[in-house]
Amino acid sequence: MSWQPVKSILRTELSLHEKLVLIALHTYANKQGECWPSVQTLMDDCSLSKSSILRAVRGLEEHGYIERDSA
């Protein structure tokens, strides 16, 4: 993983948890920017509770940083 995307994530207006989850998602993303880590995987990687992960993901969606596809 390049440090450049991490640096740009750290400079956003996002909350600390949102930044941490976005960095974790970035590490799983393929070349098309798609990734499918489970909530449990994100909990383990970020050392956050399930509710914190879900809140961060919802915030990332609301800010337009990610899109979830339920298909």
KAKALIN-V352382 format. One record per residue. OMEGA is omega in degrees with one decimal (NA if undefined). Layout:
# KAKALIN-V352382
omega
OMEGA
OMEGA
This chain:
# KAKALIN-V352382
omega
175.8
177.4
-177.9
177.9
179.1
179.2
-179.7
176.5
-177.9
-177.9
179.7
178.0
-176.6
174.5
179.3
-179.6
177.8
177.8
-178.5
179.3
178.9
175.8
178.2
178.6
179.7
-178.7
179.2
-173.5
174.1
-176.7
177.6
179.7
-179.0
174.5
-175.5
178.3
177.6
175.2
179.5
178.0
178.3
176.7
-179.7
-177.6
-173.0
-176.7
179.2
177.0
178.4
-179.0
177.7
177.3
-177.8
177.5
179.1
179.2
178.2
177.6
178.0
176.1
-177.7
177.9
177.8
180.0
179.2
171.6
175.1
177.0
-177.1
-178.0
NA
